[in-house]
Amino acid sequence: MSRFHFRCTECDATYGEDEARLVCPVCARNQEPGGVTRGVLDVELERLPASWPSVPASSPDFLTAFLPLASAEHLPPLAVGGTPLLPVPELRRELDMPRLWVKDDTRNPSGSTKDRASLLVVAKAREYGYPTVAAASTGNAATALAAVAAAAGIEAVVFVPADAPEAKLVQMLAYGARVFRIDGSYDDAFELCLESCDELGWYNRNTALNPFTIEGKKTAGLEIAAELAPEVPDAVLVTVGDGVILAGVAKGFADLERAGLIPRAPRLIAVQPEGSAAIASALRRGAPAITPVMDAASVADSLVVQTPRNALLCLRRVRESGGGGVAVSDDAIVEAIGRLARSAGVFAEPAAAAALAGLDVALEEGLVARDERVVLLITGTGLKDVPAARRAITWPEPIPPRLDAVVERL
Ligand SMILES: [Zn+2]
């Protein structure tokens, strides 16, 4: 049984476990409507394992050792996490990076890293006795919540922009979620979800608000570290929308460092599309805070946010790690979809393939060296946005069913 408390990432105040507590009440007084989340809470376990558990990193015993769960009994019965860390020999050769890995998180049940957060949030909702969990999402978090809630037998209510990719909408509806398509942006959906949870008594899974979203995503960092131990990666590239996956990965390494299981944490490189680069720009300018990007837009729909809600913590974690931020063009993202698929066998959605595009920029800018141990976190499958992937390929014209036509085409 893991006992824990919350620590405010802004003012350092601590709070005991309280199911109604999502943010620090003191710092939340500075909350502006639609602004970055104030008073984001970190989970601090009272006791961390003193040695690597001798069980797989996604097993219930491992999860209860590292996550703030009262017991394994509320974990939804779904195979979340435990995704492969691929050595990608072809990509290593192309990039002349002999120690490059791809963490293939497309292999989660709903096809994205967001399943990790949903697993913990739904486990906590069951522990607290909530029948309904709600979330705002650009698509993947809603789909992840829908999948995990379905496995756990609780209701999922999700708020998504009306123009979310069709595959994500179909997927979340198939899992049986109650879906509200919002005539507005992700930011509008976020605010409406807050209001609905307050009024209707639902448990709020909003990313960058519910502290268990960051905590759940830390398992990606734990798994990378467990797989490479006793070595530690020098840098991990993570694509950034709200900045919660990056903060989660950072939390995983921070816990391991605190437990004495790794000697140091890796540098974190935040990758964003040029059209939605509030965090990467702040990192590059050395600015203390982000400037919201009005009319944010990119082919990488999962990364499109005006105001990254977890910006304060994300900036801090990247800076503490000695990392940095890069912005990549939509053309580079689309090109990276094809390159990652061809050279690593990993089919990624634009928001995930952007990590490879970001690696090119990070190499050019000297944020990463070719001989370092580098991990790309690939956060979502390409099946979530087939039209975007289609831009990365050449569509073959049909041929008659004859051998000479095959030979001619060769
Ligand atoms: Zn505070």
Residues whose N, C-alpha, C, O or C-beta is under 5 A from the ligand:
A	BS01	ZN	C8 E10 C11 D12 A13 C24 V26 C27 G39
